[in-house]
């Protein structure tokens, strides 16, 4: 049997040493090392699209992988891809780390410096375990076991306050639920979250109640989630903004991972501020949306946000979907120019400027009652389909705008904006 092995090693020297030893293992098929946690999760997700049989039997995680710490990364891989045997490589092979690695879902621990015998033994044991799990799943004996990449996560972040971030996130979630997807909407604007206000919901529990829980069971998660009459499962921001500090990046990864394992789609409203929690959510997301308006201040803020994500190794600009809200064909700053300045991917469907359609439902706190004839709702639900958030875009119950795309004209000179494009 051929054992497929995927190393995750950030240090080039360590990567070469591991690759050299792996090439000597009998019946081993080592892949090229991936340099960071984001690349590892993306690679595994692409492999798992068709079948879990496409996944490698063994993943090796080096202790200095980043930006997600090694044990957190192991926990994430074990949750999303439970048929993969994960082995930690560390200079500390003591019992404390061994216990922590096992608790995170690892199938073994290899000490540094590497030895051929130990590497071969640990890889073989993890591979045999992986084959056994896949055989078990293939026979249908564990139909309720979560496998593969799991539900999709989409984050919605605003370039600045007032660009329509929460409204966009809510409409994406409503569109997905209407198409038949089991959808969770998470308010991770931890100090100023308004998802509850937009949907006229008050609930005693919030995301902060999950922050200190290491293993979030389905029952614990259900107690914190509000099942709304719209069909959405809501995980709200804390009513007391100071409690938002309880949700750090580690808690955010656990919470989003737990939601991903139980819902087909998880929509996360990340607000407009970068915190450890929402940065972790953006890093984990299958789709990261950045919302801006076509004005100089907002576009500059969008550029700042994208650059910050790149410096923090959270998200690359080209992997970010830019939604242009309050668009008009008469606006001087068009989506094509915004795409060029921010180096993001502008969506084909801009959202028109038509606040009069929204004012009544926003003031009433019932945006779910927005008329289907609303051009804003039609654009956002079309966008949900464009981003792959709907169960069946061709037959969804959401109204759509005619045509596959909206043509946008090239922008003319905008001197104030272009002065901010350098530096």
C-alpha positions as CSV (number, residue, x, y, z in Angstrom):
1,X,0.0,0.0,0.0
2,X,1.3,3.4,-0.9
3,X,1.2,6.0,1.9
4,X,0.6,9.6,0.8
5,X,2.3,12.1,3.2
6,X,1.9,15.8,3.3
7,X,4.4,17.7,5.4
8,X,3.6,21.2,6.8
9,X,6.9,22.8,7.5
10,X,7.6,26.5,7.5
11,X,11.4,26.4,8.0
12,X,13.2,25.6,4.6
13,X,16.1,23.7,6.2
14,X,13.7,21.5,8.2
15,X,11.6,21.0,5.1
16,X,14.5,19.7,3.2
17,X,15.6,17.4,6.0
18,X,12.1,16.0,6.4
19,X,11.6,15.5,2.6
20,X,14.9,13.7,2.3
21,X,14.0,11.2,5.0
22,X,10.5,10.7,3.7
23,X,11.8,9.9,0.2
24,X,13.7,7.0,1.8
25,X,10.6,5.4,3.3
26,X,9.3,2.3,1.5
27,X,6.0,2.7,-0.3
28,X,5.9,6.3,0.6
29,X,4.6,9.1,-1.7
30,X,5.6,12.4,0.0
31,X,4.1,15.6,-1.4
32,X,6.0,18.9,-1.5
33,X,5.9,20.6,1.9
34,X,3.4,23.4,2.5
35,X,4.9,26.4,4.2
36,X,2.1,27.5,6.6
37,X,-1.2,26.6,8.2
38,X,-3.4,28.4,5.7
39,X,-1.8,26.5,2.8
40,X,-2.2,23.2,4.6
41,X,-5.9,23.7,5.2
42,X,-6.5,25.0,1.7
43,X,-4.7,22.1,0.2
44,X,-6.6,19.5,2.2
45,X,-9.9,21.2,1.4
46,X,-9.2,21.1,-2.3
47,X,-8.3,17.4,-2.1
48,X,-11.5,16.6,-0.2
49,X,-13.9,18.1,-2.7
50,X,-14.5,14.9,-4.6
51,X,-13.8,12.2,-1.9
52,X,-12.0,11.6,1.3
53,X,-10.0,9.0,-0.6
54,X,-8.1,11.9,-2.3
55,X,-6.7,13.1,1.0
56,X,-3.2,12.0,2.2
57,X,-3.1,9.3,4.8
58,X,-0.6,11.2,6.9
59,X,0.0,14.9,7.6
60,X,3.2,15.9,9.4
61,X,3.0,19.2,11.3
62,X,6.3,20.8,12.4
63,X,6.3,22.6,15.7
64,X,7.3,26.0,14.2
65,X,4.5,26.1,11.6
66,X,2.5,29.3,11.6
67,X,0.6,31.6,11.7
68,X,-1.8,29.1,13.6
69,X,0.2,27.4,16.4
70,X,0.9,23.7,15.8
71,X,-1.5,22.2,18.4
72,X,-4.3,24.5,17.2
73,X,-3.6,23.5,13.6
74,X,-3.7,19.8,14.6
75,X,-7.1,20.3,16.3
76,X,-8.5,22.0,13.2
77,X,-7.2,19.3,10.8
78,X,-8.6,16.6,13.1
79,X,-12.0,18.3,13.2
80,X,-12.3,19.0,9.5
81,X,-10.5,15.9,8.1
82,X,-10.9,13.2,10.7
83,X,-9.8,10.5,8.3
84,X,-6.3,12.0,8.1
85,X,-3.6,10.8,10.6
86,X,-1.8,13.9,11.9
87,X,1.7,13.5,13.5
88,X,3.5,16.3,15.3
89,X,7.2,16.9,14.9
90,X,8.8,18.7,17.9
91,X,12.0,19.1,19.8
92,X,10.0,18.5,23.0
93,X,9.0,14.9,23.1
94,X,8.1,14.9,26.7
95,X,4.9,13.4,28.2
96,X,3.2,16.8,28.7
97,X,3.4,17.7,25.0
98,X,2.5,14.1,24.0
99,X,-0.6,14.4,26.1
100,X,-1.5,17.8,24.7
101,X,-0.9,16.6,21.1
102,X,-3.2,13.5,21.7
103,X,-5.9,15.8,23.2
104,X,-5.7,17.9,20.0
105,X,-6.2,14.9,17.8
106,X,-2.7,13.9,16.8
107,X,-1.9,10.2,16.1
108,X,1.7,10.5,17.1
109,X,4.7,12.6,18.2
110,X,8.2,12.5,16.6
111,X,11.1,14.1,18.4
112,X,13.8,16.2,16.9
113,X,16.4,15.6,15.6
114,X,14.6,13.2,13.3
115,X,15.6,9.5,13.1
116,X,14.7,7.3,10.2
117,X,13.4,4.5,12.5
118,X,11.1,6.7,14.6
119,X,9.8,8.5,11.5
120,X,9.0,5.2,9.7
121,X,7.2,3.8,12.8
122,X,5.0,6.9,13.4
123,X,4.1,7.3,9.8
124,X,3.2,3.7,9.4
125,X,1.0,3.7,12.5
126,X,-0.8,6.9,11.5
127,X,-1.3,5.5,7.9
128,X,-2.8,2.2,9.2
129,X,-5.1,4.2,11.5
130,X,-6.2,6.4,8.6
131,X,-6.9,3.4,6.3
132,X,-9.0,1.8,9.0
133,X,-11.1,4.9,9.5
134,X,-11.7,5.3,5.7
135,X,-12.7,1.6,5.5
136,X,-15.1,2.1,8.3
137,X,-16.6,5.3,6.8
138,X,-16.8,3.7,3.4
139,X,-19.0,0.9,4.7
140,X,-21.5,3.4,6.0
141,X,-21.0,2.2,9.6
142,X,-20.6,5.8,10.7
143,X,-23.0,7.7,8.6
144,X,-23.3,10.5,11.2
145,X,-19.5,11.0,11.5
146,X,-18.5,14.3,10.2
147,X,-16.1,13.9,7.3
148,X,-14.4,16.0,4.6
149,X,-13.9,19.8,4.7
150,X,-17.3,20.3,6.3
151,X,-19.6,23.3,6.1
152,X,-18.4,26.4,4.3
153,X,-17.4,29.5,6.2
154,X,-17.9,33.0,4.8
155,X,-16.8,36.1,6.6
156,X,-18.1,39.5,5.9
157,X,-15.9,42.4,6.9
158,X,-16.4,46.2,6.5
159,X,-13.7,48.5,5.2
160,X,-15.0,51.0,7.7
161,X,-18.1,51.7,9.7
162,X,-21.3,52.4,7.9
163,X,-20.6,50.6,4.6
164,X,-23.4,48.0,5.2
165,X,-21.4,45.0,6.6
166,X,-24.1,43.6,8.9
167,X,-26.9,44.1,6.4
168,X,-24.8,42.3,3.8
169,X,-24.0,39.4,6.2
170,X,-27.7,39.0,7.2
171,X,-28.9,39.0,3.6
172,X,-26.3,36.4,2.6
173,X,-27.5,34.2,5.5
174,X,-31.2,34.6,4.7
175,X,-30.5,33.8,1.0
176,X,-28.6,30.6,1.9
177,X,-31.4,29.5,4.3
178,X,-34.1,30.2,1.7
179,X,-32.2,28.0,-0.8
180,X,-32.3,25.1,1.6
181,X,-29.0,25.3,3.3
182,X,-28.7,24.8,7.1
183,X,-27.2,28.1,8.0
184,X,-25.6,29.7,11.1
185,X,-25.1,33.5,11.4
186,X,-22.4,34.6,13.8
187,X,-22.0,38.1,15.1
188,X,-18.3,38.5,15.7
189,X,-18.4,42.3,15.9
190,X,-17.8,41.7,19.6
191,X,-18.2,45.1,21.0
192,X,-20.9,46.6,18.7
193,X,-22.7,43.7,17.2
194,X,-26.1,44.5,15.7
195,X,-27.3,41.2,14.2
196,X,-29.9,40.8,16.9
197,X,-31.2,44.4,16.4
198,X,-31.5,43.8,12.6
199,X,-33.6,40.6,13.1
200,X,-35.5,41.8,16.3
201,X,-33.9,39.1,18.4
202,X,-33.0,39.2,22.1
203,X,-31.3,36.1,23.7
204,X,-29.6,35.5,27.0
205,X,-26.7,33.6,25.5
206,X,-23.9,34.9,23.3
207,X,-20.6,33.9,21.7
208,X,-18.8,34.9,24.9
209,X,-20.5,32.0,26.7
210,X,-18.5,29.6,24.5
211,X,-15.2,31.3,24.9
212,X,-13.9,29.3,27.9
213,X,-15.0,25.9,26.8
214,X,-12.3,23.7,25.4
215,X,-14.5,21.0,23.8
216,X,-17.7,22.4,22.5
217,X,-20.2,19.5,22.3
218,X,-23.3,19.7,20.1
219,X,-25.5,20.2,23.2
220,X,-23.3,23.1,24.6
221,X,-23.4,24.7,21.1
222,X,-27.2,24.3,20.9
223,X,-27.6,26.0,24.2
224,X,-25.7,29.1,22.9
225,X,-27.4,29.3,19.5
226,X,-30.8,30.9,19.0
227,X,-33.0,29.2,16.4
228,X,-34.7,32.0,14.6
229,X,-38.1,31.8,12.8
230,X,-36.3,32.8,9.6
231,X,-34.6,29.4,9.7
232,X,-31.2,30.8,10.8
233,X,-29.2,29.7,13.8
234,X,-27.9,32.8,15.4
235,X,-24.9,33.1,17.6
236,X,-25.0,36.7,18.9
237,X,-22.4,39.1,20.1
238,X,-22.4,39.8,23.9
239,X,-24.8,42.4,25.1
240,X,-22.1,43.8,27.3
241,X,-19.3,44.9,24.9
242,X,-16.5,44.4,27.4
243,X,-17.2,40.6,27.4
244,X,-16.0,40.6,23.8
245,X,-12.4,40.4,25.2
246,X,-13.2,36.9,26.4
247,X,-13.3,35.7,22.8
248,X,-9.7,35.4,21.6
249,X,-8.3,33.9,18.5
250,X,-8.1,30.4,20.0
251,X,-11.8,30.6,21.2
252,X,-12.8,31.9,17.7
253,X,-11.2,28.9,16.0
254,X,-12.9,26.4,18.3
255,X,-16.3,28.1,17.9
256,X,-16.1,28.5,14.1
257,X,-14.8,24.9,13.9
258,X,-17.7,23.6,16.0
259,X,-20.2,25.5,13.9
260,X,-18.7,24.3,10.7
261,X,-19.1,20.7,11.8
262,X,-22.9,21.1,12.3
263,X,-24.0,23.6,9.6
264,X,-23.7,23.6,5.9
265,X,-22.9,27.3,5.8
266,X,-21.5,29.6,8.6
267,X,-21.8,33.3,7.9
268,X,-19.6,35.5,10.2
269,X,-20.2,39.2,10.6
270,X,-16.6,40.4,11.5
271,X,-17.5,44.1,11.8
272,X,-14.9,46.7,10.8
273,X,-12.1,46.3,13.5
274,X,-9.4,43.7,13.3
275,X,-9.2,41.6,16.5
276,X,-7.6,38.3,17.2
277,X,-11.0,36.6,17.0
278,X,-12.2,37.9,13.7
279,X,-8.8,37.6,12.2
280,X,-8.8,33.9,13.0
281,X,-12.3,33.6,11.4
282,X,-11.1,35.4,8.2
283,X,-8.1,33.0,8.1
284,X,-10.3,30.0,8.4
285,X,-12.9,31.2,5.9
286,X,-13.6,29.5,2.6
287,X,-14.8,32.9,1.3
288,X,-13.7,36.2,2.8
289,X,-15.8,39.2,1.7
290,X,-14.8,42.8,2.2
291,X,-17.5,45.4,1.8
292,X,-16.8,48.9,0.7
293,X,-18.7,51.9,-0.8
294,X,-17.4,53.7,-3.9
295,X,-16.0,56.7,-2.2
296,X,-12.4,57.8,-1.5
297,X,-12.4,57.3,2.3
298,X,-14.0,53.8,2.2
299,X,-11.7,52.6,-0.6
300,X,-8.6,53.8,1.2
301,X,-9.9,52.0,4.3
302,X,-10.4,48.8,2.2
303,X,-6.8,49.0,1.0
304,X,-5.6,49.4,4.6
305,X,-7.6,46.4,5.7
306,X,-6.2,44.2,2.9
307,X,-2.7,45.3,3.6
308,X,-3.1,44.6,7.3
309,X,-4.4,41.1,6.6
310,X,-1.4,40.4,4.4
311,X,1.1,41.7,7.0
312,X,-0.6,39.5,9.7
313,X,-0.6,36.5,7.2
314,X,-4.4,36.3,7.6
315,X,-5.5,36.6,4.0
316,X,-4.0,37.5,0.6
317,X,-5.6,40.3,-1.3
318,X,-6.3,38.1,-4.4
319,X,-8.1,35.7,-2.1
320,X,-10.5,38.4,-0.9
321,X,-13.9,39.1,-2.6
322,X,-14.7,42.8,-2.8
323,X,-18.4,43.8,-2.6
324,X,-19.2,47.3,-3.7
325,X,-22.2,48.7,-1.9
326,X,-24.3,51.8,-2.8
327,X,-23.1,51.6,-6.4
328,X,-24.4,53.8,-9.2
329,X,-23.4,54.0,-12.8
330,X,-22.8,57.7,-12.3
331,X,-20.3,57.1,-9.5
332,X,-16.8,58.2,-10.5
333,X,-15.1,55.3,-8.5
334,X,-16.2,52.1,-10.2
335,X,-15.6,48.5,-9.1
336,X,-12.9,48.0,-11.8
337,X,-10.8,50.8,-10.2
338,X,-11.4,49.5,-6.7
339,X,-10.2,46.1,-7.8
340,X,-7.1,47.6,-9.3
341,X,-6.3,49.7,-6.2
342,X,-6.9,47.0,-3.6
343,X,-5.7,44.1,-5.7
344,X,-8.8,42.1,-4.5
345,X,-11.4,40.3,-6.7
346,X,-14.4,42.6,-7.3
347,X,-17.6,40.6,-7.5
348,X,-19.6,40.9,-10.7
349,X,-22.7,42.2,-9.0
350,X,-22.4,45.6,-7.3
351,X,-25.2,46.6,-4.8
352,X,-27.2,49.6,-5.9
353,X,-27.6,52.8,-3.8
354,X,-31.3,52.5,-2.8
355,X,-31.5,53.2,1.0
356,X,-35.2,54.3,0.7
357,X,-36.0,50.6,0.1
358,X,-34.3,49.6,3.3
359,X,-35.2,52.4,5.8
360,X,-38.5,51.0,7.0
361,X,-37.3,47.5,7.7
362,X,-34.0,48.7,9.2
363,X,-35.7,51.1,11.5
364,X,-38.2,48.4,12.5
365,X,-35.4,45.9,13.1
366,X,-36.9,43.4,10.7
367,X,-34.7,43.2,7.7
368,X,-36.0,39.7,7.0
369,X,-39.2,41.4,5.8
370,X,-37.6,43.3,3.0
371,X,-39.7,43.1,-0.1
372,X,-38.5,40.7,-2.8
373,X,-38.8,43.5,-5.3
374,X,-36.1,45.5,-3.6
375,X,-33.2,46.0,-5.9
376,X,-30.8,45.9,-3.0
377,X,-32.1,42.5,-1.9
378,X,-32.0,41.1,-5.4
379,X,-28.4,42.2,-5.8
380,X,-27.3,40.7,-2.5
381,X,-29.1,37.4,-3.1
382,X,-27.6,37.3,-6.6
383,X,-24.2,37.9,-4.9
384,X,-24.8,35.0,-2.6
385,X,-25.3,32.7,-5.6
386,X,-22.2,34.2,-7.2
387,X,-20.1,33.4,-4.1
388,X,-21.4,29.8,-4.0
389,X,-23.4,30.3,-0.8
390,X,-26.7,28.9,-2.1
391,X,-27.7,25.2,-2.2
392,X,-29.0,25.4,-5.8
393,X,-28.5,28.8,-7.4
394,X,-30.6,27.9,-10.5
395,X,-33.6,26.9,-8.5
396,X,-33.3,29.0,-5.3
397,X,-36.4,30.8,-4.1
398,X,-34.5,34.0,-4.0
399,X,-35.3,36.6,-6.7
400,X,-32.4,37.3,-9.0
401,X,-31.5,40.2,-11.3
402,X,-31.6,39.4,-15.0
403,X,-28.2,38.6,-16.6
404,X,-25.1,36.9,-15.3
405,X,-23.2,40.1,-14.6
406,X,-23.5,43.8,-14.4
407,X,-21.2,45.7,-16.8
408,X,-19.2,48.4,-15.1
409,X,-17.4,51.2,-17.0
410,X,-13.8,52.1,-16.5
411,X,-13.2,54.9,-14.1
412,X,-11.9,58.2,-15.0
413,X,-9.2,60.1,-13.2
414,X,-9.7,60.3,-9.5
415,X,-6.8,62.3,-8.3
416,X,-7.5,62.2,-4.5
417,X,-7.8,58.4,-4.6
418,X,-4.7,57.8,-6.7
419,X,-2.5,59.9,-4.4
420,X,-3.2,57.1,-1.9
421,X,-2.3,54.2,-4.1
422,X,1.4,54.4,-3.5
423,X,3.2,53.7,-0.3
